Amino acid sequence: MKWTLEVVVVPVADIDRAKAFYADRLGFVVDHDVTVSPGNRLVQLTPPGSGCSIVIGEGVVPPMPPGSVQGLQLVVPDLVRAHAELVERGVEVGDIRSVGGDPEAVQRGGTALDNVGFVFFSDPDGNGWAVQQISARA
């Protein structure tokens, strides 16, 4: 049996602000933006190259406090490049960190950051994201 994670609901206060952040700042693809009826809207966005999407909306998604999702994680083959792209796109992102690995890995970059290199950021509502380097998944 093969199981795939397809969608994660991300609770937000302002759908248009969140959509702009994910699409314009992070470069997620807007798969669809559907208003079923007044107060019932669903926006699905997918990170480039991902098989899993996020959904933001109202009425047709479970009610959760905006900003209550923490620990969402993206994986990239080159964390130094990903960090530079996030900064260039205006995302408030932390410095590159080596978590539980070689403390010198950040200075060396490249494959020294594999599996242990991370950066962290939040969306406008405070939902927390991590970006991890795993070059084998490139």
C-alpha positions as CSV (number, residue, x, y, z in Angstrom):
1,M,0.0,0.0,0.0
2,K,1.4,3.4,-1.0
3,W,0.2,6.4,1.1
4,T,0.9,9.9,-0.1
5,L,0.3,13.2,1.8
6,E,-1.5,15.4,-0.6
7,V,-2.9,18.5,1.3
8,V,-2.2,20.3,4.5
9,V,-4.6,22.9,5.8
10,V,-2.9,26.1,6.9
11,P,-5.1,28.4,9.0
12,V,-5.0,32.1,8.1
13,A,-6.9,35.2,9.1
14,D,-6.8,37.0,5.7
15,I,-7.0,34.7,2.7
16,D,-5.9,37.2,0.1
17,R,-2.9,38.3,2.2
18,A,-1.9,34.7,2.8
19,K,-2.4,33.8,-0.9
20,A,-0.1,36.8,-1.9
21,F,2.5,35.7,0.6
22,Y,2.6,32.0,-0.6
23,A,2.3,32.8,-4.3
24,D,4.3,36.0,-4.6
25,R,6.9,35.7,-1.8
26,L,7.4,32.0,-1.7
27,G,6.7,31.2,-5.4
28,F,4.0,28.5,-4.7
29,V,1.8,27.7,-7.7
30,V,-1.9,28.7,-7.2
31,D,-3.7,25.5,-8.2
32,H,-7.1,27.0,-7.7
33,D,-9.1,29.7,-5.9
34,V,-12.7,28.8,-5.6
35,T,-15.6,30.6,-3.9
36,V,-18.3,28.0,-3.5
37,S,-20.7,30.4,-1.9
38,P,-20.4,33.5,0.4
39,G,-18.2,32.6,3.3
40,N,-17.0,29.4,1.6
41,R,-13.7,29.8,-0.2
42,L,-10.8,27.4,-0.9
43,V,-7.3,28.3,-2.2
44,Q,-4.9,25.5,-3.0
45,L,-1.2,26.3,-3.5
46,T,1.7,23.9,-4.2
47,P,5.4,24.5,-3.7
48,P,7.4,24.1,-6.9
49,G,8.2,20.5,-7.4
50,S,6.1,19.3,-4.5
51,G,3.6,16.5,-4.5
52,C,1.8,18.0,-1.5
53,S,-0.2,21.2,-1.5
54,I,-1.4,23.6,1.2
55,V,-5.0,24.8,1.4
56,I,-6.1,28.1,2.9
57,G,-9.7,29.2,3.1
58,E,-12.9,29.7,5.1
59,G,-16.0,27.8,5.6
60,V,-14.9,24.7,3.6
61,V,-11.8,24.1,5.8
62,P,-11.7,23.0,9.4
63,P,-11.8,25.9,11.9
64,M,-8.4,26.4,13.4
65,P,-6.8,29.5,15.0
66,P,-4.7,31.4,12.5
67,G,-1.0,30.8,13.0
68,S,-1.6,27.6,15.0
69,V,0.3,25.3,12.6
70,Q,4.0,24.9,13.4
71,G,6.6,22.6,12.0
72,L,5.7,22.6,8.3
73,Q,8.8,21.6,6.4
74,L,10.1,22.1,2.9
75,V,13.1,20.3,1.6
76,V,15.6,21.8,-0.9
77,P,18.8,20.5,-2.5
78,D,20.7,23.8,-1.9
79,L,20.0,25.6,1.4
80,V,22.3,28.5,0.7
81,R,20.6,29.2,-2.6
82,A,17.1,28.8,-1.1
83,H,18.0,31.2,1.7
84,A,19.2,33.8,-0.8
85,E,16.0,33.4,-2.8
86,L,13.8,33.8,0.3
87,V,15.7,37.0,1.3
88,E,15.5,38.3,-2.3
89,R,11.7,37.7,-2.3
90,G,11.3,39.7,0.9
91,V,10.6,36.8,3.3
92,E,11.8,37.4,6.9
93,V,13.9,34.3,7.3
94,G,16.4,33.3,9.9
95,D,20.1,32.6,9.3
96,I,21.2,29.2,8.1
97,R,21.7,26.9,11.0
98,S,23.3,23.4,11.5
99,V,20.9,21.6,13.8
100,G,22.5,18.6,15.6
101,G,25.3,18.3,13.0
102,D,28.7,19.7,12.4
103,P,28.9,23.2,13.9
104,E,31.3,24.2,11.1
105,A,28.8,23.1,8.4
106,V,27.3,26.5,7.9
107,Q,30.7,28.0,7.0
108,R,31.5,25.2,4.6
109,G,28.0,25.1,3.0
110,G,27.4,22.5,0.2
111,T,26.9,18.9,1.3
112,A,28.1,19.6,4.8
113,L,24.6,21.0,5.4
114,D,22.8,17.9,4.2
115,N,20.2,16.7,6.6
116,V,21.4,19.1,9.3
117,G,21.1,22.5,7.6
118,F,17.9,24.5,8.2
119,V,16.3,28.0,8.0
120,F,13.1,29.0,9.6
121,F,10.4,31.5,8.8
122,S,6.7,32.2,9.5
123,D,3.9,33.3,7.3
124,P,2.0,36.6,8.1
125,D,-0.2,34.7,10.6
126,G,2.6,33.1,12.4
127,N,2.4,29.5,10.9
128,G,5.9,28.2,11.3
129,W,8.0,26.7,8.5
130,A,11.4,25.1,8.3
131,V,13.5,24.6,5.2
132,Q,15.9,21.7,5.3
133,Q,18.7,20.8,2.9
134,I,18.7,17.2,1.6
135,S,20.6,17.2,-1.7
136,A,19.9,13.5,-2.4
137,R,16.3,14.5,-3.1
138,A,17.2,17.0,-5.9
